[in-house]
Amino acid sequence: MDEMKNITDRATEQMLTNLIEKKKKFDQLKKQHHFALWVTAVGCTIFLYYLTHTVIGPHAYSAASMISAFVSRSLHLYAFLAVAGMAGATKIFHQRKEKAEKEFHALRCEIIDRSKDLWKEEAWKNRHIVFETMKKQYDINLFHEAK
C-alpha cells in the first residue's frame, strides 16, 4: 500500500484500504465455509456408515425394528443432532460469506465507477499502477466490474 501513497489521495487510499479489508474478510469467511462444508460432509458420511452397520443392516427386515433400534440408544440422537448442527453452521457460514462477498463487490464496483473522480489529471495516467498492484498483491481486479 505504501507504493500507492504517491499516486492516490487520502480518500482514495482509505477506500482501497477498506476494499482490501473486505477482501480479506471475504476470503476468511470463504475458508470457514469450505471447512464447515467438509466437516459436515465427513460427519454425515461417518454417521450414515455407522447407521448402516448398526441399525439398518441388522434390522433391515422391518422398518419398525429399524426405528426401534435407532431410538433405543441416545447416542444416535446426539449424533444426529451433531450432524444437523454442523449443517446449520455450514448454512450460517454460507450466508456470512455471501454477505461479505456482496459488500466487497459493491465497494469494488463503486471504486471502478468513480475512478474518473478518484484519479484526476496526473494520477489518471498512473492509476494502472494501483490497479496492477491491487491485482498482484491482493487479487482484486479493478480493471472490470465483472467478477
C-alpha positions, 0 to 999 in steps of 0.5 A: 500500500505504501507504493500507492501513497504517491499516486492516490489521495487520502480518500482514495487510499482509505477506500482501497484500504477498506476494499482490501479489508473486505477482501480479506474478510471475504476470503476468511469467511470463504475458508470457514465455509469450505471447512464447515462444508467438509466437516459436515460432509465427513460427519454425515458420511461417518454417521450414515456408515455407522447407521448402516452397520448398526441399525439398518443392516441388522434390522433391515427386515422391518422398518419398525425394528429399524426405528426401534433400534435407532431410538433405543440408544441416545447416542444416535440422537446426539449424533444426529443432532451433531450432524444437523448442527454442523449443517446449520453452521455450514448454512450460517457460514454460507450466508456470512460469506455471501454477505461479505462477498456482496459488500466487497463487490459493491465497494469494488464496483463503486471504486471502478465507477468513480475512478474518473473522480478518484484519479484526476489529471496526473494520477489518471495516467498512473492509476494502472499502477494501483490497479496492477498492484491491487491485482498482484498483491491482493487479487482484486481486479479493478480493471472490470466490474465483472467478477 
